[in-house]
């Protein structure tokens, strides 16, 4: 699967976002080593601490299906800045593969690529 194909899956996932407070729809597509992809979108709540990010939704869906072999994740949002994973998502994803590739999009179908350990160099863990 190409980067662009994975990003398009993330873009489609963003269309399911429940974001009435921020009006900032985010989609994620998490690819496993065998090519299986799990999607997620952000789900907001009036109790802001109960909001869950698209990246963690995708990750939880994969884990609930018995998968932990994450290769890369694409994160999509229509903003003027690249949509980077928040600190909680970085730590959450590092639990499974600190070397995974992270594709971060912004408006205009542009994206950048990082290794997760570049974004979270001093993570908690063993």
C-alpha positions, 0 to 999 in steps of 0.5 A: 500500500502506498503512503497516498492510499493509506492517507486516503483511508485516513481521510475517509475515516475523518468523515466519521468524526464526532467533533461538535466542539472543536469542529476539527475532524481527524481520521487515522489509518493504522497499518499492520505488518501484513497490510491489514488497516484499522481506522479511527476518528476523533470522538469528542465529549462535553466532558473534554477529558473523555474525548478520544483521538483518532489514533487511539481509536484505530489502535484500540480497534486493532488491539481488540482484534488481537493485533499488535504488529503496527507498521505505520499510521496516517493521520489526516485533518484539514488544517493549515498545520500538519496534524501531529499526534498528541502526547498521549497518542505518541505514548500510547503508540510507543507501547507497541512500536516506537519505530513505526512510521507516522504520516501527518497530513494538512490541507492541500493533501500534503503530508510529512513522515516521521519515525515515532521515536523522533516525535517521542524520544523519551517515552515511558516504557521498558 
